[in-house]
């Protein structure tokens, strides 16, 4: 069983909500990212998404855009990120996901990429610019290497939800709002309707992300589904404290975990 | 690729966009499919082309240039004479008519040189739609006249300060806006790029260029051209100028891409010469990128050609050998800009000057009974200041 499925099954049996957190690889450097991943797991993250920086991240808001560019300016690349994952795998058996743009997979070589995911211990990928219609671009390669390709639905998905949710593996990434990643002071989506539609056809846990930035929002949003995803709010702390951000990030993650328990 | 994948040109094309805008892309596809053959839609567009844009554009016999180069007979397709000064209006009028029928109230667009932005701002003024144009901060400086034109027309212009401050970054910003405001907003893409249906739809709105060339040349010469030259950034004017001739194998199709300071200098935008297959801005196509798929910064004196990719249909035409693509440097383009101005009394857009430069190379190698058509995609008023600057002259009293 894939680590993502195993972790989510355990949480379900305990009746707990999942906390998924995100960090941009290589911001400010890969050694710090490695420490941050371990610290977040220690502080209550159940699954961690490692963001592979891309020069033109069209689904990201300002915070993750800036982190991606900082990381790239230090020369972060996929080879280095796989090296970091290899080191992490000697220290943790919790699920690791790479969140990245399709070009960074395609150009690296899709087959080679997923083979390395299996060898180094990456459990899943989230590719925000690869919609359902284009899923075959990676699906055969992911499947043959036991890597889960996480699907996304958005409030604008409407009639698409049934198709996407019924085929989802690992968990379904439910985008809270229109727009890009980044903190929001309020949400305008009708979540009862959105998750009502999702639950009709989704066989895997549903997680909500985009815009969740504090324990209050985390608590409220986790009420609608099986867990929450927090990205920009973590990256913001890393942007402020850099190499010394581990304790601050740990504290923040702990506060989120307590809120969703 | 998946059986559900749409809009393929060989392996290129597709719909690689975030889920948030997928429904909007599908709705646009459905609306375009519904209206493209609708008699009312076609009539309204045809009337606008004639009475508002000034179509058909002239096909002008460039006699002095023909004599000077001493080879093929040269005709110039005068897209620069269209209302707003470029071919961009052809596509914009089509898309804005669709947006109206789809009930959208807000239009966004990206622009490089400002030609697409001006055309979009113009159509929005005509139809009373709110319009916001994204422009790279560097382009907003080199094309400040066009920024003011758009504002005059009632649009707001946002200078995008991120990445390389050019066209690619303006598209990123427009895509983020679209994701945020997708329920009310229509994204009017300016070239044959982006997710399906844009490459096909924009080409269809531009193919009138080659259809007119065929008709006008049959009337004047009783035969098809032997060669058609056009500049290529994203590739809309060239797709328009090539499309109707693709099945006429005797017609040589030549795209001029921006070689900036030279394709070996790293400061260029020659996607065909130096690009590799990738997936970006909604499409699989050729891109200038590094081995890890990071998009390369590109450079050209021409803001309109300063883009690291190319439309997927061009990628196919290149791959299958149907069209050829020639890199033209800044220096060659500026020389052609001056040459056409002095020889024919026509000041071309610096983008279109790349097509003139490639024609200067090809025409002398052809016979006198052969015909070469240059698609002059836009007029050069907007470029006078930057060309003067390139030649070391300060024409602005500040």
Interface residues (C-beta under 8 A of the other chain):
Chain A: X54 X55 X56 X58 X59 X61 X65 X69 X72 X77 X78 X101 X102 X103 X104 X105 X106 X107 X108 X128 X129 X130 X131 X132 X133 X134 X135 X136 X137 X152 X153 X154 X155 X156 X157 X158 X160 X164 X175 X178 X179 X180
Chain B: X1 X2 X3 X4 X5 X6 X14 X15 X16 X17 X18 X19 X20 X21 X22 X23 X24 X162 X163 X168 X169 X172 X175 X176 X179 X180 X181 X182 X183 X276 X277 X278 X279 X280 X281 X282 X284 X287 X289 X291 X292 X293 X294 X295
